[in-house]
Amino acid sequence: MATLPLEPHQPDGAPGTEITAPGAPAFSPLYQQIKTLILRSLQAGEWKPGDVIPSELELAARFKVSQGTVRKAIDELATDNLLVRRQGKGTFVATHAEQHIQYRFLRVLPDASAPEAQGPAERRIIECRRLRASADVARQLELRTGDPVLSLRRVLSFQGTPAILEDVWLPGGPFKGLTQEALAGYQGAMYALFETEFGVRMVRAVEKLKAVAADADAAGLLGVEPGYPLLSVERLAFTYNDTPMELRRGLYRTDSRHYHNELS
């Protein structure tokens, strides 16, 4: 990994300090450049989801900066849900296998319950196939039209009631070998499967929401009448370095559920 060469006996960020952190914005604060270097190690798989990373002192020595600078970088990565601090144990790479992380991207919740109260979804994989990316899917996943993608459709139910119909597109290269049998047989969150089996961690997502009426196909799969009001959620999820890795379009029943978000 690249280090940050500092001139001898100069404090962090002092005039004349030369910073070398490719990928960081020009003239960014030193802690931001340390954050960029740590992100690069995460992206390269030096520390995998669930691994403990080196201590602040070890990272400070590695990058030749102060412990406070490293701490500020780690604080931001923890705020971004990329790292998790555990008192007395160290700092770990966040993983979707953890219970509280599993619900990070599931925003439609029971009307009177916390996220943890809804329990695991019952999943039915309707189809999983490899095909050529349409112009729309290719554009969002930053592929070329006709590049291979994995397309899957599934229904999520809670307590026996269908609640979510999802269509998902994944770039073919990173998810080579993903099959309908693997998806159906995995008991954890799908993003946890992506981590453990394919080394792809989803770190952030952008969503677009709107109200729609159920067409005949969606109505049949969700157990409602055609024309029934549904919430449409389109999500584009990214791994490190803002690389898009998943396009997901979901239709949600909201007769007993609501979309929950926290703004800060």
C-alpha positions in Angstrom: 0.0 0.0 0.0 1.1 3.5 -0.7 2.4 5.6 2.3 2.2 9.3 2.9 5.7 10.6 2.8 6.1 13.5 5.3 9.2 15.6 5.7 11.0 14.8 8.9 9.9 16.6 12.1 6.9 18.3 10.5 3.5 18.0 12.1 0.6 16.6 10.0 -0.4 19.0 7.3 2.4 21.5 8.0 3.5 23.7 5.1 5.9 21.8 2.9 4.3 18.4 3.7 4.0 16.4 0.6 0.9 14.2 0.4 0.6 11.2 -2.0 -2.8 9.7 -1.9 -4.0 9.0 -5.5 -7.7 9.1 -5.7 -8.2 11.7 -3.0 -9.4 15.2 -4.0 -6.7 17.8 -4.5 -5.9 19.8 -1.4 -8.1 17.6 0.8 -7.5 17.4 4.5 -4.9 14.9 5.6 -7.4 12.7 7.4 -9.4 12.5 4.2 -6.4 11.2 2.4 -5.8 8.6 5.1 -9.5 7.6 4.6 -8.9 7.2 0.9 -5.9 4.9 1.6 -7.9 2.8 4.0 -10.7 2.6 1.5 -8.2 1.4 -1.1 -7.1 -1.4 1.2 -10.8 -2.4 1.8 -11.4 -2.4 -1.9 -8.3 -4.5 -2.6 -9.5 -7.1 0.0 -6.6 -6.6 2.3 -9.1 -6.6 5.2 -12.3 -8.6 4.4 -15.8 -8.1 5.9 -15.7 -9.1 9.6 -11.9 -8.8 9.9 -10.3 -6.6 12.5 -8.1 -3.9 11.0 -4.8 -2.7 12.4 -4.9 -0.5 15.5 -4.8 3.3 15.2 -1.2 3.3 16.4 -0.2 0.7 13.8 -1.9 2.6 11.0 -0.4 5.9 12.2 3.1 4.3 11.9 2.2 2.8 8.5 1.1 6.1 7.1 3.5 8.3 9.0 0.8 10.5 10.5 -0.5 11.1 14.0 -2.9 8.8 15.8 -5.5 11.6 15.9 -5.4 11.9 12.1 -6.1 8.1 11.8 -8.8 8.3 14.4 -10.6 11.0 12.5 -10.5 9.0 9.2 -11.8 5.9 11.0 -14.5 7.9 12.7 -15.8 8.9 9.2 -15.6 5.3 7.9 -17.6 4.2 10.9 -20.2 6.9 10.3 -20.4 5.6 6.7 -21.1 2.0 8.1 -17.9 0.7 6.5 -16.1 0.1 9.8 -17.5 -0.9 13.2 -15.8 0.0 16.5 -16.1 -2.6 19.3 -15.2 -1.5 22.8 -12.1 -3.4 24.0 -11.9 -5.5 20.8 -10.8 -3.1 18.1 -12.2 -1.8 14.8 -13.7 -4.3 12.3 -14.7 -4.2 8.7 -18.5 -4.0 8.6 -20.4 -7.0 7.2 -24.0 -7.5 6.1 -23.9 -10.8 8.0 -24.4 -8.8 11.2 -28.1 -8.6 12.4 -28.2 -4.8 12.6 -26.5 -4.3 9.3 -28.9 -6.7 7.5 -31.7 -4.2 7.9 -29.7 -1.2 6.8 -31.1 -1.3 3.2 -34.5 -2.6 4.1 -36.5 0.5 4.6 -40.1 -0.8 4.4 -41.1 -1.9 7.9 -44.2 -3.1 9.8 -46.4 -0.2 10.9 -45.9 -0.9 14.6 -42.6 -2.6 14.8 -38.8 -1.9 14.9 -36.7 -3.4 12.1 -35.6 -6.3 14.2 -39.1 -7.3 15.1 -40.2 -8.2 11.6 -38.0 -11.3 11.4 -36.5 -12.9 8.4 -38.3 -12.8 5.1 -39.6 -15.9 3.4 -38.0 -15.8 -0.1 -39.2 -17.4 -3.3 -36.9 -17.2 -6.3 -39.1 -17.0 -9.4 -36.2 -16.9 -12.0 -32.5 -16.4 -12.2 -30.9 -16.2 -15.7 -28.0 -14.8 -17.6 -28.8 -12.4 -20.4 -27.5 -9.4 -22.3 -27.8 -6.0 -20.7 -30.4 -3.7 -22.2 -29.4 -0.1 -22.9 -31.1 1.1 -19.6 -29.6 -1.6 -17.4 -26.2 -1.1 -19.0 -26.2 2.6 -18.5 -27.0 2.4 -14.8 -24.5 -0.4 -14.1 -21.8 1.4 -16.3 -21.7 -1.5 -18.7 -22.0 -1.7 -22.4 -25.3 -2.6 -24.0 -25.2 -6.3 -24.6 -22.7 -7.1 -21.8 -23.6 -10.2 -19.7 -25.7 -9.5 -16.6 -27.5 -11.8 -14.1 -31.2 -11.1 -13.9 -33.3 -12.5 -11.0 -36.8 -12.1 -9.8 -38.0 -13.0 -6.3 -40.9 -12.5 -3.9 -40.3 -11.7 -0.2 -43.1 -12.6 2.2 -43.6 -12.0 5.9 -45.6 -14.4 8.0 -46.9 -16.0 4.8 -48.1 -12.7 3.2 -46.3 -11.6 0.0 -44.9 -8.1 0.6 -42.2 -7.3 -2.0 -41.6 -8.2 -5.6 -38.1 -7.5 -6.7 -36.3 -7.6 -10.1 -32.5 -7.4 -9.7 -29.7 -7.0 -12.3 -26.1 -7.8 -11.5 -23.0 -7.4 -13.7 -22.1 -10.8 -15.0 -18.3 -10.8 -14.3 -18.2 -10.3 -10.6 -21.1 -12.7 -10.0 -20.0 -15.5 -12.2 -21.2 -18.8 -10.7 -24.2 -17.3 -8.9 -27.2 -19.6 -9.4 -30.9 -19.9 -8.5 -30.0 -22.8 -6.3 -27.4 -20.8 -4.4 -29.8 -17.9 -3.9 -32.6 -20.2 -2.7 -30.4 -22.2 -0.4 -28.7 -19.3 1.4 -30.3 -18.4 4.7 -28.8 -15.0 5.3 -29.2 -11.6 3.7 -28.4 -11.6 -0.1 -25.8 -8.8 0.4 -24.1 -11.1 2.9 -23.9 -13.8 0.2 -22.4 -11.3 -2.2 -19.7 -10.6 0.4 -18.8 -14.2 1.4 -19.0 -15.9 -1.9 -18.1 -13.2 -4.4 -16.1 -10.6 -2.4 -18.5 -7.8 -3.3 -19.6 -5.5 -0.5 -22.4 -3.1 -1.0 -21.5 0.1 0.8 -24.1 2.7 -0.2 -27.2 3.0 -2.4 -29.4 5.6 -4.0 -33.1 5.1 -4.3 -36.0 6.6 -6.3 -39.6 6.2 -5.0 -43.0 6.7 -6.6 -46.5 5.4 -6.3 -47.7 3.0 -9.0 -50.7 0.7 -9.7 -50.1 -3.1 -9.8 -50.2 -4.6 -13.3 -51.7 -8.1 -13.7 -48.3 -9.8 -13.3 -47.3 -8.0 -10.1 -50.8 -8.3 -8.7 -50.8 -12.1 -9.1 -47.4 -12.5 -7.4 -48.2 -10.1 -4.5 -51.8 -11.5 -4.0 -53.6 -8.2 -4.7 -56.0 -7.0 -7.4 -54.8 -5.3 -10.6 -54.6 -1.6 -10.1 -53.8 -2.0 -6.3 -51.6 0.9 -5.1 -47.9 -0.1 -4.6 -44.7 1.7 -3.7 -42.1 1.4 -6.4 -38.5 1.6 -5.2 -35.6 1.6 -7.7 -32.2 1.2 -6.0 -28.7 1.4 -7.4 -26.2 0.0 -5.0 -22.5 0.6 -5.1 -19.4 -1.1 -3.8 -16.1 0.7 -2.9 -14.9 3.5 -5.2 -18.6 4.2 -6.2 -18.7 1.3 -8.6 -22.3 0.3 -9.3 -22.9 -3.4 -8.6 -26.7 -3.8 -8.4 -29.8 -2.4 -10.0 -32.9 -3.4 -8.1 -36.5 -2.5 -8.8 -39.0 -3.4 -6.1 -42.8 -3.2 -5.8 -43.9 -3.0 -2.1 -47.3 -3.6 -0.6 -47.8 -0.9 2.1 -51.2 -1.8 3.4 -49.6 -2.8 6.7 -46.0 -1.4 6.2 -44.4 1.9 5.7 -41.2 3.3 4.2 -38.9 4.4 7.1 -36.0 6.8 6.7 -33.9 8.8 9.1 -32.7 12.2 8.1 -29.8 14.0 9.7 
